[in-house]
Amino acid sequence: MALAGGRVFLVQPCFSSSFVCKNIINKPSFGVKNTFWPARLGPTSRITRTVVRAQLRPTWLPGLDPPPYLDGSLPGDYGFDPLGLGEDPQSLKWYVQAELVHARFAMLGVAGILFTDLLRATGIINLPLWYDAGAIKFKFANTGTLFIVQLILMGPGSQAEGPFLGIEAALEGLEPGYPGGPLLNPLGLAKDIKNAGDWKLKEIKNGRLAMVAMLGFFVQAYVTHVGPIDNLVEHLSNPWHTTIIQNLSHPAS
């Protein structure tokens, strides 16, 4: 099996010196079609038939038959649902919105952690490590206020679905999950949200990458007790002996 550009090629040679291999039934799987190229007859009457199965859309696992409810219409849909959580249409709708919220907060979190940690590591500003920031008392708002603001921003209304503090019109509510307006789309990108498939795909891909990065930050902080910039500098100073393997084998006390 070879994988190239999201397509799967299965090569099945058939050899015979007495007859031509034919009438072999191949049952295609979901979203897959078979194309046959008969080989030319050689002097030794050996016949080779090549079967190429081209998958209609890429999946997270090459050759996988995606479940029927993941038909490729959702941005970033690669048929990944091993637990079958999206079988119910209402649940699938909720999971899509939840992933968008977490992806966007993860992108903000990664950018904020890297930026503030760079300022701290370079000594420009005296800031706490990112995982200690929650214990700091901020002057502009108390912890309870910050918590309530976060709940509001992560609520359904923040996704342009349902009421949102009476300012739904300012968000323009392009479609569920994609608010806009001057507050949330100041650059005017993807105004035609129905035909903004590329923008949606880029956003969810970057959001998923950011969620994986946040998981890495959590593990990194637990093991090394320092920020990502410090970890990066330490790794670059001794790349062969300061790696994730060494850190996991000998965590900081």
C-alpha positions as CSV (number, residue, x, y, z in Angstrom):
1,M,0.0,0.0,0.0
2,A,1.3,3.4,-0.9
3,L,-0.1,6.8,0.2
4,A,0.3,9.8,-2.0
5,G,-1.6,13.0,-1.7
6,G,-4.5,11.5,0.3
7,R,-5.0,8.7,-2.3
8,V,-4.6,4.9,-1.6
9,F,-3.2,2.6,-4.3
10,L,-3.5,-1.1,-3.9
11,V,-1.5,-3.1,-6.4
12,Q,-2.6,-6.7,-6.9
13,P,-0.6,-8.6,-9.5
14,C,-2.2,-11.7,-11.0
15,F,0.0,-14.3,-12.7
16,S,-0.9,-17.3,-14.8
17,S,0.7,-19.2,-17.6
18,S,-2.5,-21.0,-18.7
19,F,-5.3,-18.5,-18.6
20,V,-6.0,-14.8,-18.3
21,C,-7.1,-13.5,-14.9
22,K,-10.5,-12.1,-15.4
23,N,-14.0,-11.9,-14.0
24,I,-12.6,-11.3,-10.5
25,I,-15.1,-9.5,-8.4
26,N,-13.9,-6.6,-6.3
27,K,-16.5,-5.1,-4.0
28,P,-15.6,-1.4,-3.5
29,S,-15.9,0.1,0.0
30,F,-17.7,3.3,0.9
31,G,-16.4,6.3,-1.1
32,V,-14.0,4.1,-3.2
33,K,-14.1,3.1,-6.8
34,N,-12.0,0.6,-8.8
35,T,-10.4,1.3,-12.1
36,F,-8.7,-1.5,-14.1
37,W,-6.0,-1.4,-16.7
38,P,-5.4,-4.7,-18.5
39,A,-1.8,-5.4,-19.2
40,R,-0.4,-6.3,-22.6
41,L,0.2,-10.0,-23.4
42,G,3.9,-10.8,-23.1
43,P,5.8,-13.5,-24.9
44,T,5.5,-15.8,-21.8
45,S,1.7,-15.3,-21.7
46,R,2.0,-13.9,-18.2
47,I,-0.8,-11.5,-17.4
48,T,-0.5,-8.7,-14.9
49,R,-3.5,-6.7,-13.8
50,T,-3.1,-3.6,-11.7
51,V,-6.0,-2.4,-9.5
52,V,-5.9,1.2,-8.4
53,R,-8.4,2.3,-5.7
54,A,-8.7,6.1,-5.5
55,Q,-10.3,7.4,-2.4
56,L,-12.7,10.2,-3.0
57,R,-11.6,12.2,0.0
58,P,-8.7,11.9,2.5
59,T,-9.4,10.3,5.9
60,W,-7.4,10.4,9.1
61,L,-6.5,6.8,8.5
62,P,-5.6,5.8,4.9
63,G,-8.2,3.3,3.5
64,L,-10.7,3.9,6.3
65,D,-14.4,4.0,5.5
66,P,-15.7,7.1,7.3
67,P,-19.0,6.8,9.1
68,P,-22.0,7.8,7.0
69,Y,-22.9,10.8,9.2
70,L,-19.4,12.3,8.4
71,D,-19.9,12.9,4.7
72,G,-17.2,15.5,4.3
73,S,-19.5,18.5,4.4
74,L,-18.0,19.8,7.7
75,P,-14.8,21.8,7.6
76,G,-11.8,19.6,8.5
77,D,-13.9,16.4,8.4
78,Y,-11.6,13.5,8.0
79,G,-13.9,10.8,9.3
80,F,-12.5,10.8,12.8
81,D,-15.0,9.6,15.3
82,P,-13.8,6.2,16.7
83,L,-16.3,6.4,19.6
84,G,-19.3,7.3,17.5
85,L,-20.1,10.4,19.4
86,G,-21.5,12.2,16.4
87,E,-24.1,9.7,15.4
88,D,-26.9,11.8,16.8
89,P,-27.3,14.9,14.6
90,Q,-27.9,17.2,17.6
91,S,-24.9,15.9,19.4
92,L,-22.8,16.3,16.3
93,K,-23.9,19.9,16.0
94,W,-22.9,20.5,19.7
95,Y,-19.5,18.9,19.3
96,V,-18.8,21.0,16.2
97,Q,-19.5,24.2,18.1
98,A,-17.5,23.0,21.2
99,E,-14.5,22.2,19.0
100,L,-14.6,25.6,17.5
101,V,-14.7,27.3,20.9
102,H,-11.9,25.3,22.3
103,A,-9.8,25.7,19.1
104,R,-10.1,29.5,19.2
105,F,-9.3,29.7,22.9
106,A,-6.4,27.4,22.4
107,M,-5.0,29.6,19.6
108,L,-5.4,32.6,21.9
109,G,-3.8,30.7,24.8
110,V,-0.7,29.6,22.8
111,A,-0.1,33.1,21.4
112,G,-0.5,34.6,24.9
113,I,1.8,32.1,26.6
114,L,4.5,32.4,24.0
115,F,4.3,36.2,23.9
116,T,4.3,36.7,27.7
117,D,6.9,34.0,28.3
118,L,9.2,35.7,25.8
119,L,8.8,39.0,27.6
120,R,9.6,37.3,30.9
121,A,12.6,35.2,29.6
122,T,14.2,38.3,28.0
123,G,13.7,40.4,31.2
124,I,11.7,43.1,29.4
125,I,8.8,42.7,31.9
126,N,8.7,41.0,35.3
127,L,5.9,38.5,34.7
128,P,5.1,35.2,36.4
129,L,5.3,31.9,34.6
130,W,2.1,31.3,32.6
131,Y,0.9,28.4,34.9
132,D,1.2,30.7,37.9
133,A,-0.7,33.6,36.4
134,G,-4.0,32.3,37.7
135,A,-2.8,32.8,41.3
136,I,-2.0,36.5,40.7
137,K,-4.4,39.2,41.9
138,F,-4.9,41.6,39.0
139,K,-5.7,45.2,39.6
140,F,-8.1,45.7,36.7
141,A,-10.5,42.9,37.8
142,N,-11.0,40.3,40.5
143,T,-11.0,36.6,40.0
144,G,-14.8,36.3,40.1
145,T,-15.2,38.9,37.4
146,L,-12.7,37.3,35.1
147,F,-14.4,33.9,35.6
148,I,-17.9,35.4,34.6
149,V,-16.4,37.1,31.6
150,Q,-14.9,33.8,30.4
151,L,-18.2,32.0,30.8
152,I,-19.9,34.6,28.7
153,L,-17.3,34.5,26.0
154,M,-17.5,30.7,25.9
155,G,-21.3,30.6,25.8
156,P,-23.4,29.7,22.8
157,G,-24.1,33.3,22.1
158,S,-20.4,33.9,21.4
159,Q,-20.8,31.6,18.4
160,A,-23.5,33.8,16.8
161,E,-26.2,31.4,17.9
162,G,-28.7,32.6,20.5
163,P,-28.8,35.8,22.5
164,F,-25.6,37.5,23.4
165,L,-26.0,40.5,25.7
166,G,-28.3,42.2,23.3
167,I,-25.6,42.9,20.7
168,E,-26.3,40.1,18.3
169,A,-26.8,42.5,15.5
170,A,-23.2,43.8,15.9
171,L,-21.9,40.3,15.6
172,E,-23.9,39.8,12.3
173,G,-24.4,36.1,13.1
174,L,-23.1,34.9,9.7
175,E,-24.0,31.3,10.7
176,P,-23.7,29.2,13.9
177,G,-20.1,29.1,14.9
178,Y,-19.0,32.0,12.7
179,P,-19.9,35.4,14.1
180,G,-18.6,38.5,12.4
181,G,-19.1,42.2,12.4
182,P,-16.6,44.9,13.5
183,L,-16.1,43.2,16.8
184,L,-15.1,39.7,15.7
185,N,-14.2,40.3,12.0
186,P,-12.5,43.7,11.9
187,L,-10.5,42.8,8.7
188,G,-13.7,41.8,6.8
189,L,-12.4,38.3,6.0
190,A,-14.7,35.6,4.7
191,K,-17.8,37.8,4.4
192,D,-19.4,35.2,2.2
193,I,-19.3,32.6,4.9
194,K,-21.2,30.0,2.8
195,N,-18.4,29.9,0.3
196,A,-15.5,30.3,2.8
197,G,-14.5,26.7,2.9
198,D,-10.8,27.4,2.7
199,W,-10.9,29.9,5.6
200,K,-12.9,27.5,7.7
201,L,-10.5,24.6,7.0
202,K,-7.4,26.7,7.8
203,E,-9.0,27.9,11.1
204,I,-9.9,24.4,12.3
205,K,-6.5,23.0,11.3
206,N,-4.7,25.7,13.2
207,G,-7.1,25.4,16.1
208,R,-6.5,21.6,16.4
209,L,-2.7,22.2,16.2
210,A,-3.1,24.8,19.0
211,M,-5.0,22.4,21.2
212,V,-2.2,19.8,20.8
213,A,0.4,22.6,21.6
214,M,-1.6,23.5,24.8
215,L,-1.4,19.8,25.8
216,G,2.3,20.0,25.2
217,F,2.6,23.1,27.3
218,F,0.8,21.4,30.2
219,V,3.0,18.3,30.1
220,Q,6.1,20.5,29.7
221,A,5.3,22.7,32.7
222,Y,4.5,19.6,34.9
223,V,7.8,17.9,34.0
224,T,10.3,20.8,33.8
225,H,8.6,23.5,36.0
226,V,9.7,26.2,33.5
227,G,8.2,28.1,30.6
228,P,8.3,27.0,26.9
229,I,10.9,29.7,26.0
230,D,13.2,28.4,28.7
231,N,12.7,24.9,27.4
232,L,13.4,25.9,23.9
233,V,16.7,27.8,24.8
234,E,17.8,24.8,26.9
235,H,17.1,22.4,24.0
236,L,18.9,24.5,21.4
237,S,22.0,24.8,23.7
238,N,22.3,21.0,23.9
239,P,20.0,19.5,21.3
240,W,21.3,15.9,21.6
241,H,21.0,15.6,25.4
242,T,18.1,17.9,26.2
243,T,15.1,16.3,24.6
244,I,11.6,15.2,25.6
245,I,13.0,11.7,26.3
246,Q,15.5,12.9,28.8
247,N,13.0,15.3,30.4
248,L,10.4,12.5,30.8
249,S,13.0,10.1,32.1
250,H,14.4,12.6,34.7
251,P,11.7,15.1,35.5
252,A,12.5,18.2,37.6
253,S,11.8,17.8,41.3
